[in-house]
Amino acid sequence: MDRAKLKRYHSLIVEVQYLRDELDTLDNLIKHCQSPALSGMPSAGGGASDKIGRNVAKLCELQHILKHKLDEIDAERIEIEEAINSLEPMERTILRLRYVKCLPWWRIANEVAYSERMVKYIEARAIEKI
């Protein structure tokens, strides 16, 4: 396990949040689309029904991407948690705060009541262990 793997975990979290936001936007768009009124007259298509169809297709595609990304995160999180669990309590806390909760160094230092320098030292030592 190295920093690159831990940083990838963070980027996956960010990407999944973006995908969830995009999914919510599409859900709202589809809910607000109105289907054409049925008049009994034949129609050439197009209009609102095409818009709904395109949005539903986009929604399905994003749902597929989101599920794939969530699966990636789950697999990596299990691997990371297993590695982190082998460490000392303070090392575990610092790595979880940094790479699972994605906190900045200054905030981690405040949480554990150490200097930023000491937190970075503990983090480096923990990464060497795993």
VMD Tcl script that builds the backbone (N, CA, C; Angstrom):
set m [mol new atoms 390]
animate dup $m
set s [atomselect $m all]
$s set {name element resname resid chain x y z} {
  {N N MET 1 A 0.860 -1.180 0.000}
  {CA C MET 1 A 0.000 0.000 0.000}
  {C C MET 1 A 0.898 1.233 0.000}
  {N N ASP 2 A 0.550 2.209 -0.812}
  {CA C ASP 2 A 1.331 3.437 -0.861}
  {C C ASP 2 A 0.401 4.642 -0.953}
  {N N ARG 3 A 0.993 5.840 -0.920}
  {CA C ARG 3 A 0.192 7.069 -0.970}
  {C C ARG 3 A -0.647 7.147 -2.239}
  {N N ALA 4 A -0.089 6.688 -3.352}
  {CA C ALA 4 A -0.835 6.762 -4.617}
  {C C ALA 4 A -2.146 5.989 -4.522}
  {N N LYS 5 A -2.089 4.807 -3.926}
  {CA C LYS 5 A -3.303 3.993 -3.772}
  {C C LYS 5 A -4.289 4.692 -2.829}
  {N N LEU 6 A -3.764 5.242 -1.741}
  {CA C LEU 6 A -4.627 5.949 -0.801}
  {C C LEU 6 A -5.220 7.207 -1.439}
  {N N LYS 7 A -4.443 7.915 -2.237}
  {CA C LYS 7 A -4.953 9.114 -2.909}
  {C C LYS 7 A -5.981 8.753 -3.974}
  {N N ARG 8 A -5.824 7.611 -4.628}
  {CA C ARG 8 A -6.816 7.166 -5.610}
  {C C ARG 8 A -8.162 6.949 -4.926}
  {N N TYR 9 A -8.124 6.418 -3.740}
  {CA C TYR 9 A -9.348 6.214 -2.973}
  {C C TYR 9 A -10.072 7.541 -2.785}
  {N N HIS 10 A -9.334 8.570 -2.443}
  {CA C HIS 10 A -9.931 9.897 -2.267}
  {C C HIS 10 A -10.556 10.389 -3.574}
  {N N SER 11 A -9.864 10.230 -4.687}
  {CA C SER 11 A -10.403 10.708 -5.965}
  {C C SER 11 A -11.661 9.934 -6.366}
  {N N LEU 12 A -11.742 8.669 -6.018}
  {CA C LEU 12 A -12.957 7.895 -6.295}
  {C C LEU 12 A -14.138 8.429 -5.497}
  {N N ILE 13 A -13.897 8.811 -4.256}
  {CA C ILE 13 A -14.962 9.378 -3.429}
  {C C ILE 13 A -15.496 10.656 -4.068}
  {N N VAL 14 A -14.571 11.503 -4.526}
  {CA C VAL 14 A -14.967 12.755 -5.172}
  {C C VAL 14 A -15.765 12.468 -6.448}
  {N N GLU 15 A -15.296 11.512 -7.245}
  {CA C GLU 15 A -15.980 11.187 -8.493}
  {C C GLU 15 A -17.378 10.630 -8.245}
  {N N VAL 16 A -17.526 9.791 -7.248}
  {CA C VAL 16 A -18.841 9.227 -6.937}
  {C C VAL 16 A -19.792 10.337 -6.495}
  {N N GLN 17 A -19.299 11.294 -5.717}
  {CA C GLN 17 A -20.162 12.397 -5.297}
  {C C GLN 17 A -20.633 13.195 -6.510}
  {N N TYR 18 A -19.716 13.428 -7.453}
  {CA C TYR 18 A -20.093 14.122 -8.687}
  {C C TYR 18 A -21.166 13.323 -9.442}
  {N N LEU 19 A -20.969 12.015 -9.561}
  {CA C LEU 19 A -21.938 11.180 -10.277}
  {C C LEU 19 A -23.296 11.184 -9.583}
  {N N ARG 20 A -23.290 11.155 -8.254}
  {CA C ARG 20 A -24.568 11.207 -7.527}
  {C C ARG 20 A -25.282 12.526 -7.778}
  {N N ASP 21 A -24.527 13.622 -7.772}
  {CA C ASP 21 A -25.130 14.925 -8.053}
  {C C ASP 21 A -25.717 14.961 -9.459}
  {N N GLU 22 A -24.968 14.431 -10.422}
  {CA C GLU 22 A -25.435 14.396 -11.815}
  {C C GLU 22 A -26.694 13.536 -11.926}
  {N N LEU 23 A -26.714 12.434 -11.213}
  {CA C LEU 23 A -27.873 11.546 -11.209}
  {C C LEU 23 A -29.100 12.249 -10.634}
  {N N ASP 24 A -28.918 12.982 -9.540}
  {CA C ASP 24 A -30.022 13.748 -8.956}
  {C C ASP 24 A -30.553 14.786 -9.944}
  {N N THR 25 A -29.638 15.454 -10.638}
  {CA C THR 25 A -30.040 16.444 -11.632}
  {C C THR 25 A -30.887 15.800 -12.727}
  {N N LEU 26 A -30.443 14.650 -13.222}
  {CA C LEU 26 A -31.210 13.961 -14.266}
  {C C LEU 26 A -32.560 13.477 -13.751}
  {N N ASP 27 A -32.578 12.964 -12.525}
  {CA C ASP 27 A -33.855 12.533 -11.939}
  {C C ASP 27 A -34.850 13.696 -11.909}
  {N N ASN 28 A -34.385 14.850 -11.455}
  {CA C ASN 28 A -35.259 16.020 -11.392}
  {C C ASN 28 A -35.703 16.460 -12.777}
  {N N LEU 29 A -34.799 16.402 -13.735}
  {CA C LEU 29 A -35.143 16.788 -15.104}
  {C C LEU 29 A -36.221 15.876 -15.667}
  {N N ILE 30 A -36.070 14.587 -15.439}
  {CA C ILE 30 A -37.057 13.631 -15.952}
  {C C ILE 30 A -38.416 13.829 -15.264}
  {N N LYS 31 A -38.397 14.083 -13.970}
  {CA C LYS 31 A -39.659 14.283 -13.251}
  {C C LYS 31 A -40.410 15.505 -13.755}
  {N N HIS 32 A -39.668 16.500 -14.231}
  {CA C HIS 32 A -40.315 17.736 -14.679}
  {C C HIS 32 A -40.656 17.734 -16.164}
  {N N CYS 33 A -40.229 16.709 -16.872}
  {CA C CYS 33 A -40.613 16.598 -18.286}
  {C C CYS 33 A -42.068 16.162 -18.346}
  {N N GLN 34 A -42.813 16.738 -19.225}
  {CA C GLN 34 A -44.221 16.379 -19.373}
  {C C GLN 34 A -44.379 15.539 -20.621}
  {N N SER 35 A -45.118 14.486 -20.505}
  {CA C SER 35 A -45.380 13.694 -21.703}
  {C C SER 35 A -46.466 14.400 -22.515}
  {N N PRO 36 A -46.416 14.213 -23.824}
  {CA C PRO 36 A -47.396 14.900 -24.663}
  {C C PRO 36 A -48.815 14.405 -24.369}
  {N N ALA 37 A -49.757 15.313 -24.511}
  {CA C ALA 37 A -51.164 14.946 -24.284}
  {C C ALA 37 A -51.610 13.994 -25.397}
  {N N LEU 38 A -52.371 13.015 -25.017}
  {CA C LEU 38 A -52.882 12.066 -26.003}
  {C C LEU 38 A -54.170 12.624 -26.600}
  {N N SER 39 A -54.171 12.825 -27.901}
  {CA C SER 39 A -55.349 13.404 -28.552}
  {C C SER 39 A -56.072 12.400 -29.432}
  {N N GLY 40 A -55.475 11.240 -29.598}
  {CA C GLY 40 A -56.074 10.270 -30.489}
  {C C GLY 40 A -55.595 10.438 -31.916}
  {N N MET 41 A -54.860 11.488 -32.172}
  {CA C MET 41 A -54.342 11.744 -33.520}
  {C C MET 41 A -52.949 11.140 -33.637}
  {N N PRO 42 A -52.618 10.571 -34.784}
  {CA C PRO 42 A -51.275 10.035 -34.966}
  {C C PRO 42 A -50.241 11.160 -34.879}
  {N N SER 43 A -49.077 10.793 -34.394}
  {CA C SER 43 A -48.018 11.787 -34.228}
  {C C SER 43 A -46.750 11.279 -34.880}
  {N N ALA 44 A -45.963 12.189 -35.395}
  {CA C ALA 44 A -44.699 11.820 -36.042}
  {C C ALA 44 A -43.599 11.603 -35.017}
  {N N GLY 45 A -43.884 11.786 -33.782}
  {CA C GLY 45 A -42.859 11.602 -32.753}
  {C C GLY 45 A -42.148 12.906 -32.484}
  {N N GLY 46 A -41.063 12.811 -31.754}
  {CA C GLY 46 A -40.297 14.002 -31.432}
  {C C GLY 46 A -40.883 14.692 -30.220}
  {N N GLY 47 A -40.462 15.904 -30.021}
  {CA C GLY 47 A -40.994 16.694 -28.930}
  {C C GLY 47 A -40.598 16.164 -27.573}
  {N N ALA 48 A -41.543 16.263 -26.642}
  {CA C ALA 48 A -41.284 15.923 -25.250}
  {C C ALA 48 A -40.926 14.458 -25.058}
  {N N SER 49 A -41.564 13.568 -25.821}
  {CA C SER 49 A -41.280 12.145 -25.617}
  {C C SER 49 A -39.841 11.814 -25.991}
  {N N ASP 50 A -39.301 12.478 -27.038}
  {CA C ASP 50 A -37.895 12.263 -27.386}
  {C C ASP 50 A -36.986 12.788 -26.282}
  {N N LYS 51 A -37.350 13.927 -25.714}
  {CA C LYS 51 A -36.561 14.521 -24.632}
  {C C LYS 51 A -36.543 13.579 -23.421}
  {N N ILE 52 A -37.682 13.044 -23.094}
  {CA C ILE 52 A -37.775 12.097 -21.979}
  {C C ILE 52 A -36.936 10.856 -22.286}
  {N N GLY 53 A -37.050 10.345 -23.495}
  {CA C GLY 53 A -36.281 9.158 -23.881}
  {C C GLY 53 A -34.785 9.386 -23.779}
  {N N ARG 54 A -34.302 10.543 -24.251}
  {CA C ARG 54 A -32.870 10.849 -24.163}
  {C C ARG 54 A -32.423 10.955 -22.713}
  {N N ASN 55 A -33.235 11.608 -21.897}
  {CA C ASN 55 A -32.867 11.761 -20.490}
  {C C ASN 55 A -32.886 10.425 -19.743}
  {N N VAL 56 A -33.834 9.581 -20.056}
  {CA C VAL 56 A -33.876 8.251 -19.427}
  {C C VAL 56 A -32.641 7.448 -19.830}
  {N N ALA 57 A -32.245 7.533 -21.095}
  {CA C ALA 57 A -31.036 6.831 -21.548}
  {C C ALA 57 A -29.806 7.352 -20.824}
  {N N LYS 58 A -29.700 8.678 -20.641}
  {CA C LYS 58 A -28.569 9.256 -19.908}
  {C C LYS 58 A -28.580 8.791 -18.454}
  {N N LEU 59 A -29.766 8.760 -17.874}
  {CA C LEU 59 A -29.904 8.322 -16.493}
  {C C LEU 59 A -29.436 6.879 -16.330}
  {N N CYS 60 A -29.845 6.010 -17.229}
  {CA C CYS 60 A -29.431 4.601 -17.174}
  {C C CYS 60 A -27.921 4.461 -17.321}
  {N N GLU 61 A -27.334 5.236 -18.230}
  {CA C GLU 61 A -25.891 5.185 -18.425}
  {C C GLU 61 A -25.156 5.647 -17.160}
  {N N LEU 62 A -25.624 6.742 -16.565}
  {CA C LEU 62 A -24.993 7.225 -15.336}
  {C C LEU 62 A -25.183 6.253 -14.172}
  {N N GLN 63 A -26.339 5.614 -14.100}
  {CA C GLN 63 A -26.549 4.612 -13.051}
  {C C GLN 63 A -25.539 3.479 -13.185}
  {N N HIS 64 A -25.281 3.046 -14.415}
  {CA C HIS 64 A -24.303 1.987 -14.661}
  {C C HIS 64 A -22.901 2.442 -14.226}
  {N N ILE 65 A -22.508 3.645 -14.623}
  {CA C ILE 65 A -21.196 4.183 -14.250}
  {C C ILE 65 A -21.089 4.314 -12.736}
  {N N LEU 66 A -22.123 4.832 -12.110}
  {CA C LEU 66 A -22.124 5.008 -10.659}
  {C C LEU 66 A -21.962 3.676 -9.943}
  {N N LYS 67 A -22.688 2.659 -10.383}
  {CA C LYS 67 A -22.570 1.338 -9.750}
  {C C LYS 67 A -21.156 0.791 -9.906}
  {N N HIS 68 A -20.581 0.949 -11.086}
  {CA C HIS 68 A -19.210 0.480 -11.320}
  {C C HIS 68 A -18.228 1.203 -10.390}
  {N N LYS 69 A -18.360 2.516 -10.263}
  {CA C LYS 69 A -17.469 3.281 -9.389}
  {C C LYS 69 A -17.674 2.900 -7.930}
  {N N LEU 70 A -18.911 2.687 -7.527}
  {CA C LEU 70 A -19.166 2.262 -6.143}
  {C C LEU 70 A -18.533 0.904 -5.861}
  {N N ASP 71 A -18.590 -0.001 -6.831}
  {CA C ASP 71 A -17.938 -1.302 -6.674}
  {C C ASP 71 A -16.427 -1.144 -6.513}
  {N N GLU 72 A -15.827 -0.244 -7.315}
  {CA C GLU 72 A -14.388 0.021 -7.185}
  {C C GLU 72 A -14.052 0.541 -5.797}
  {N N ILE 73 A -14.846 1.487 -5.332}
  {CA C ILE 73 A -14.593 2.068 -4.017}
  {C C ILE 73 A -14.724 1.008 -2.934}
  {N N ASP 74 A -15.754 0.186 -3.010}
  {CA C ASP 74 A -15.934 -0.865 -2.008}
  {C C ASP 74 A -14.730 -1.800 -1.951}
  {N N ALA 75 A -14.246 -2.230 -3.111}
  {CA C ALA 75 A -13.093 -3.141 -3.149}
  {C C ALA 75 A -11.849 -2.465 -2.585}
  {N N GLU 76 A -11.609 -1.223 -2.974}
  {CA C GLU 76 A -10.428 -0.527 -2.468}
  {C C GLU 76 A -10.555 -0.208 -0.988}
  {N N ARG 77 A -11.754 0.148 -0.560}
  {CA C ARG 77 A -11.937 0.467 0.860}
  {C C ARG 77 A -11.679 -0.757 1.734}
  {N N ILE 78 A -12.128 -1.920 1.296}
  {CA C ILE 78 A -11.860 -3.148 2.054}
  {C C ILE 78 A -10.359 -3.375 2.161}
  {N N GLU 79 A -9.656 -3.230 1.039}
  {CA C GLU 79 A -8.205 -3.416 1.039}
  {C C GLU 79 A -7.520 -2.405 1.968}
  {N N ILE 80 A -7.938 -1.149 1.882}
  {CA C ILE 80 A -7.341 -0.103 2.716}
  {C C ILE 80 A -7.642 -0.351 4.188}
  {N N GLU 81 A -8.882 -0.679 4.500}
  {CA C GLU 81 A -9.247 -0.922 5.908}
  {C C GLU 81 A -8.489 -2.108 6.501}
  {N N GLU 82 A -8.295 -3.163 5.711}
  {CA C GLU 82 A -7.524 -4.301 6.207}
  {C C GLU 82 A -6.089 -3.898 6.513}
  {N N ALA 83 A -5.492 -3.087 5.647}
  {CA C ALA 83 A -4.123 -2.617 5.891}
  {C C ALA 83 A -4.068 -1.685 7.096}
  {N N ILE 84 A -5.027 -0.774 7.189}
  {CA C ILE 84 A -5.047 0.182 8.300}
  {C C ILE 84 A -5.250 -0.532 9.636}
  {N N ASN 85 A -6.063 -1.565 9.658}
  {CA C ASN 85 A -6.341 -2.278 10.908}
  {C C ASN 85 A -5.108 -2.948 11.505}
  {N N SER 86 A -4.062 -3.118 10.713}
  {CA C SER 86 A -2.847 -3.741 11.229}
  {C C SER 86 A -1.935 -2.756 11.958}
  {N N LEU 87 A -2.314 -1.492 12.022}
  {CA C LEU 87 A -1.471 -0.441 12.595}
  {C C LEU 87 A -1.825 -0.136 14.046}
  {N N GLU 88 A -0.978 0.704 14.655}
  {CA C GLU 88 A -1.235 1.199 16.020}
  {C C GLU 88 A -2.431 2.159 15.986}
  {N N PRO 89 A -3.103 2.344 17.129}
  {CA C PRO 89 A -4.310 3.183 17.149}
  {C C PRO 89 A -4.119 4.598 16.570}
  {N N MET 90 A -3.053 5.314 16.932}
  {CA C MET 90 A -2.858 6.674 16.429}
  {C C MET 90 A -2.585 6.658 14.923}
  {N N GLU 91 A -1.841 5.682 14.456}
  {CA C GLU 91 A -1.579 5.556 13.017}
  {C C GLU 91 A -2.884 5.303 12.265}
  {N N ARG 92 A -3.710 4.418 12.816}
  {CA C ARG 92 A -5.009 4.135 12.191}
  {C C ARG 92 A -5.854 5.401 12.117}
  {N N THR 93 A -5.902 6.124 13.216}
  {CA C THR 93 A -6.708 7.342 13.267}
  {C C THR 93 A -6.254 8.349 12.223}
  {N N ILE 94 A -4.959 8.583 12.135}
  {CA C ILE 94 A -4.428 9.570 11.190}
  {C C ILE 94 A -4.695 9.146 9.752}
  {N N LEU 95 A -4.464 7.883 9.415}
  {CA C LEU 95 A -4.710 7.434 8.042}
  {C C LEU 95 A -6.196 7.505 7.681}
  {N N ARG 96 A -7.056 7.155 8.612}
  {CA C ARG 96 A -8.491 7.229 8.322}
  {C C ARG 96 A -8.946 8.680 8.133}
  {N N LEU 97 A -8.449 9.555 8.992}
  {CA C LEU 97 A -8.831 10.954 8.858}
  {C C LEU 97 A -8.331 11.538 7.533}
  {N N ARG 98 A -7.132 11.142 7.132}
  {CA C ARG 98 A -6.543 11.696 5.907}
  {C C ARG 98 A -7.142 11.078 4.643}
  {N N TYR 99 A -7.235 9.756 4.594}
  {CA C TYR 99 A -7.574 9.088 3.337}
  {C C TYR 99 A -9.003 8.563 3.255}
  {N N VAL 100 A -9.667 8.382 4.368}
  {CA C VAL 100 A -11.062 7.953 4.329}
  {C C VAL 100 A -11.981 9.172 4.450}
  {N N LYS 101 A -11.682 10.038 5.424}
  {CA C LYS 101 A -12.497 11.243 5.587}
  {C C LYS 101 A -11.972 12.427 4.783}
  {N N CYS 102 A -10.772 12.292 4.227}
  {CA C CYS 102 A -10.183 13.305 3.332}
  {C C CYS 102 A -9.968 14.657 4.006}
  {N N LEU 103 A -9.569 14.639 5.260}
  {CA C LEU 103 A -9.331 15.891 5.968}
  {C C LEU 103 A -7.951 16.454 5.640}
  {N N PRO 104 A -7.804 17.781 5.669}
  {CA C PRO 104 A -6.483 18.388 5.451}
  {C C PRO 104 A -5.595 18.189 6.683}
  {N N TRP 105 A -4.293 18.336 6.471}
  {CA C TRP 105 A -3.333 18.082 7.555}
  {C C TRP 105 A -3.619 18.912 8.800}
  {N N TRP 106 A -3.920 20.184 8.641}
  {CA C TRP 106 A -4.134 21.041 9.804}
  {C C TRP 106 A -5.311 20.569 10.644}
  {N N ARG 107 A -6.341 20.076 9.972}
  {CA C ARG 107 A -7.520 19.605 10.708}
  {C C ARG 107 A -7.221 18.297 11.440}
  {N N ILE 108 A -6.461 17.419 10.812}
  {CA C ILE 108 A -6.061 16.164 11.466}
  {C C ILE 108 A -5.249 16.482 12.711}
  {N N ALA 109 A -4.300 17.429 12.573}
  {CA C ALA 109 A -3.471 17.833 13.711}
  {C C ALA 109 A -4.350 18.323 14.865}
  {N N ASN 110 A -5.376 19.116 14.554}
  {CA C ASN 110 A -6.294 19.587 15.603}
  {C C ASN 110 A -7.060 18.434 16.232}
  {N N GLU 111 A -7.511 17.490 15.398}
  {CA C GLU 111 A -8.296 16.352 15.897}
  {C C GLU 111 A -7.508 15.484 16.879}
  {N N VAL 112 A -6.225 15.248 16.568}
  {CA C VAL 112 A -5.425 14.333 17.402}
  {C C VAL 112 A -4.520 15.067 18.385}
  {N N ALA 113 A -4.571 16.397 18.379}
  {CA C ALA 113 A -3.792 17.239 19.293}
  {C C ALA 113 A -2.279 17.050 19.140}
  {N N TYR 114 A -1.838 16.941 17.902}
  {CA C TYR 114 A -0.412 16.913 17.562}
  {C C TYR 114 A -0.141 18.032 16.569}
  {N N SER 115 A 1.150 18.337 16.394}
  {CA C SER 115 A 1.506 19.316 15.368}
  {C C SER 115 A 1.326 18.682 13.987}
  {N N GLU 116 A 1.189 19.546 12.961}
  {CA C GLU 116 A 1.088 19.018 11.594}
  {C C GLU 116 A 2.326 18.206 11.241}
  {N N ARG 117 A 3.481 18.681 11.656}
  {CA C ARG 117 A 4.735 17.978 11.365}
  {C C ARG 117 A 4.724 16.566 11.949}
  {N N MET 118 A 4.267 16.450 13.198}
  {CA C MET 118 A 4.218 15.136 13.842}
  {C C MET 118 A 3.193 14.232 13.165}
  {N N VAL 119 A 2.065 14.791 12.770}
  {CA C VAL 119 A 1.032 14.016 12.081}
  {C C VAL 119 A 1.578 13.471 10.764}
  {N N LYS 120 A 2.286 14.308 10.011}
  {CA C LYS 120 A 2.878 13.866 8.744}
  {C C LYS 120 A 3.937 12.794 8.976}
  {N N TYR 121 A 4.690 12.910 10.050}
  {CA C TYR 121 A 5.701 11.904 10.389}
  {C C TYR 121 A 5.028 10.568 10.703}
  {N N ILE 122 A 3.995 10.606 11.521}
  {CA C ILE 122 A 3.270 9.373 11.875}
  {C C ILE 122 A 2.652 8.748 10.628}
  {N N GLU 123 A 2.088 9.575 9.750}
  {CA C GLU 123 A 1.493 9.080 8.517}
  {C C GLU 123 A 2.536 8.384 7.647}
  {N N ALA 124 A 3.706 9.003 7.509}
  {CA C ALA 124 A 4.783 8.414 6.682}
  {C C ALA 124 A 5.240 7.085 7.274}
  {N N ARG 125 A 5.394 7.034 8.571}
  {CA C ARG 125 A 5.808 5.795 9.232}
  {C C ARG 125 A 4.749 4.703 9.069}
  {N N ALA 126 A 3.491 5.076 9.167}
  {CA C ALA 126 A 2.402 4.101 9.011}
  {C C ALA 126 A 2.369 3.547 7.597}
  {N N ILE 127 A 2.567 4.400 6.605}
  {CA C ILE 127 A 2.556 3.946 5.216}
  {C C ILE 127 A 3.711 2.974 4.960}
  {N N GLU 128 A 4.864 3.225 5.564}
  {CA C GLU 128 A 5.985 2.301 5.423}
  {C C GLU 128 A 5.640 0.916 5.988}
  {N N LYS 129 A 4.861 0.893 7.055}
  {CA C LYS 129 A 4.479 -0.380 7.681}
  {C C LYS 129 A 3.526 -1.196 6.810}
  {N N ILE 130 A 2.663 -0.505 6.091}
  {CA C ILE 130 A 1.669 -1.250 5.297}
  {C C ILE 130 A 2.123 -1.356 3.870}
}
mol reanalyze $m
mol bondsrecalc $m
mol representation Tube
mol addrep $m
